[in-house]
Amino acid sequence: MAAPAGARTASQEDVTGNTSGNAWAPRLSCTSWSFPACTLPEVVGIARALGIDAVDVGLFYASSLDRDAVLHAPERAAEALRRLGMAASNYYHLFGTSLAERNLADAASLAGNVADFRQAVRFCRSASIPTVMVLPGVVNPGQTRAAALAQSARALAELAPIAAEAGVVLTVEPHVHSYLESPALVEELLARVPGLRLTLDYAHFICLGYRQEEIDPLAAYAAHVHLRQARPGVLQAKLEQGTINFPALLGMLRTCGYRGYLALEYVHQAYMDTLYDDVLTETVRLRDLVRSYLSAGAARSPHW
């Protein structure tokens, strides 16, 4: 899917605060839900120990933000987050308490979701969080995939200007079990919702059987990226047991001028049976791979 002529994609907008000039030097972050038994201060401590200076925050597990504060006192919630002394790279907002509850393909939830999203964006703006991630929605009972996409597009078209007005980038993450399970459907959604960008996780598409080169065109629309290894049928795998070619993935992001964060997202959760990897070890190994790629590129040329 080609960007409109003269358009500047989110991938080319620096949402990390990077001051490295023309050199391609995206910053690493880690997802707070990677360590479900740890509180958010503990996750921040782990990130610091790993030399990572930002975390993705959300509403999950022991590291959860205070949902009530985000929705009813967003500036207070932002101040509590700032006191941790680490940048927040992305806020993952889930409207309900599951993938299905109040999902964006459910027309009955639209009014409440818009109201909550206004508060979520106030929180992001006050906490200096550059991007907010929402899920696209699921195929609800009695719905077709096409109808789910159409309703989700209507919802996202209402959310996008709210985020833009606050200077926050709205992103959606295509994922397994959503209606948005193919690169072609993602392209259709992007065409329907001007200004919408992606939190791009190649692992979801690889798990569903797509080749990496089929996913690559979506990189130009990424404003945030999740990284973990995967293979067909397996959403998360140890680094040497998956099929994602990370040098090629990083090279594609560089070619697209991506300027967002690279979030390391190994997890320990029941979703898609991602329970059996050593999250800390795999996070470190993937961190080292990314750092090696970035340092090698910088050594070859200051402008790559």
N, C-alpha and C positions, 0 to 999 in steps of 0.2 A: 504494500500500500504506500504510494508515494505521498510525501508531504506536499501541500499546495505550494505553488511557485512563490518564492520570496518569504515563505513562512519560516518562523524559528520554532523548532520543535522543543518540547520539554527537555529532551536529551541534551540540547545545546544550551539550556539555561542552567547556570550554576546555582544549585539549591543547597550546596554544602558549605558555603562560606570559603571555598577554596581560593587562596590568593597566590597560586603558583603560576599565574600568567598563562602562557601558551602551552606549557607542559601538561600532559594528561596525567593527572594525579588524583583520581577519585579517592574519597575517604572511606575507610571501613567503619561499619557499625556492627553491632550484634543485636539480635532480637531478644527482648526481655523474657519472652515465653519459651526460650530455649532451655531455661533452667527452672522448671515449674515449682520446685520446692523452695526456691530462693526468693526472698523479698526483693523489692526493687533496689534498695540500697546495697544489698548483697550482689545483685547482678551488676550494678555499677562498679562495685569493687572487683568483680571478676573481669569486667571489661578493662578496667585500669591495669590490672595485673597482666593482661594480654596485650597491652599497648594499643588498645582500641579506645577512641575518644568520643564515641557516640553510641546511643542505644535507641532501638525502636521500642516504643511503649504501646501498651494496649490495656485490655480489660480482662486479662486471663491469669489464672493461677495465683501464686503467692505474690507475684510482682505486679498484680493488677493495680491500675490507678483507681481512685475512688470514683466510680461511675456517677454517684449522686452529686459529687462536687463538680465533676466535668460538666454535667447537664444543668446544674442549678447555681453553681458558684465557680464558673470557669476560670476567673482570674485568681481565685484562691487556690484552685487545683494547679494552675500554672506556677504560682509562687512556690507551692510545696515541691513541685518538680524541679524548679530552678535551684532550690536549696541543696539538691543532691550534687550540684557542681559539675554536671556532665551534660553535653548537648543531647537533645532528643532529635533523632534523625527523621522519624516518621511516627505518626499516631495512627494506629489501627483501630478504627471505630466499628464495632458490631452493634447494630441497632437493637437486636434482641439478645437472647442468651444461647442461641444455637444458629446453625446455618440457615434454618428454615424460618424461625420466628422473626416476623417483621422484615423479611427479606425484600429487596428492591423490586422483585418481579411480582409482588403482592400489592395490587392497587389499593386495597383497604388500609394498608400501612403508610401510604404516601404522606398524608398530612402530618402524622406524628413523627415520621422520619425526617421530614423537612424541618420541623420545629427543633428536634434534637440536633440535627446537623448544624443549625445556626449556632447553637451553644458549643458544639464540638469545634467549630471553626474559630469561635471566640477564644476557646482554650488554646488552640494551636497558635493563633496570632499572639496571645499573651505569653506563651511559652517559647516563642520563636522557633516553632516546628515548621519546617518548610513544606511538608507534604502530609496529606491525610489519605489513608487507604480505607476503602470500603469494599465489600464483596458484591458481585454483580447480582446475585440472587439465584434461585433454584427454579426448576420446573415444578410448579405447585400442583396439587391435585386438581385434575380436570383441565389442565393447561397443556399447550404444546410448547415445544422449545421456541418456535417462532413467536408465539404470543408472550412468552416470558421475556424474550429479548426486547420486544416492542414496549412492554410495560417498564422494564428496567431502563430502557433508553429514555422514556418519558420522565422517570424519576431522576435519573442522572442529569438530564437537561435542566431540571429545577435546582439540583444541588450545585452544578458547576459554576453558575454566576455568583452564588453565595460565597463559595470558596475564593473565586477570583477577586471579588470585591475586597476581601480581607487580605489578599496577597498570599494566599495559601493554594498550593497545587492539589487539585482533586485527582486521585488515582483509583483505579479499580484493579483488583487482582483476579485474572482468570484462574479457575482452580477446578480440580477434580470434584465432581458431584454438583457443580453449578450448571446452568444452561450454557455457559461460555466455555466450551471444552475444545474448541478448534481455533487455529489461527484465522481461518476465514470468517468465523463468527465474530472474533475480536475486531477484525477489520471492518465488518459491517457495523458493529457498535460504535467504533470510533468515527465512522462516517456520519452516523446519526447524531452524535453528541459533540458539537464543536467545543474545543478546549479540554476535553477529557484526555487524561494520560493514564499510563499503566504503572502499576507495581508488577514488574515482570519477574516471574520465577519459571525458568526453563523446565524445572523438574516436573511441574504439573503436566506439561505437554509431552515431555519424554515418557512419563509414566503412561500416558494415553496412547503411546505408539508413534508419535510424530518424530520425524528426523530433525536434527538440530538446524539444518539449513531451511527447513520449513518454518521454523520459529524466528529465525534471524530478522525478517522484515519488521517484526514488532519492536525491535530494539530502538528504532528511531522514535518511538512513542513512549519510551520508558522515562519516568521521572524518579523512580525508585526501583531497586533491583534486589531480589533475594537470591542467595547463592547456597546451593547444597547439591550433592551428587545424587543421581537417580539412574534408572534404567527402565525399559519397557515393563510395565506392570508393577513397578516398585517406585514409590514416590521418593524414598530416601535410602541412600546406600552409602557404604563406606567409600572413601575417595577412590580406591583402586578397584572397586566392584561395580562402578557405574559406567555409563556411556557418554556423559557430558564431557565434551572437549573444552576444558576451561580456558586454555590459551586462545582457542578460536572464539569462544564466547566473549572474552575480554577484548580481543581484537575487533570484534564486531561492534562492541560498545564504543571503543575508541574511534573507529571509523565513523560512527554516528555522531561523534562529539558529545557523548554522554557525560554529564557533569553532576550527577547525583551521587548518593551514597551506594556502597556495595554492602548489603546487610548479610552477614553470615547467619544462616537460619537452620542449623541442625536442631532437631526437636526431640522431645520424649513425650509422646502423647498417643492416645488410642486412634486418632484419625489416621486412616490408611495404614494402620499397624506400624507406626514409626516409633517403636518402643525399644529397639534392640541395638542401638548404636551408642557408643561412648561419646556423648555430645561434646564434652570438653575436648577430648582428643581429636575428634573430627573437625571441630571448630578451629583448633590450633593448626591442624594440617592444611585446611583450606586457607586459613589466614596466611600461612607461609607460602602457599602456592601463588596466591594473589600478589603478595609482596614481592616474590621473586620475579613474577611477570612484569610488575610495574618498575622495579629497579633495573631490570635488564633493558626495558624500553627506554628509560631515562638515560641510561649509560650510552645507548647507541646514538641518541640525538636529543638535544634539549627541547625540540618541538615535535619529536616523533614523526 
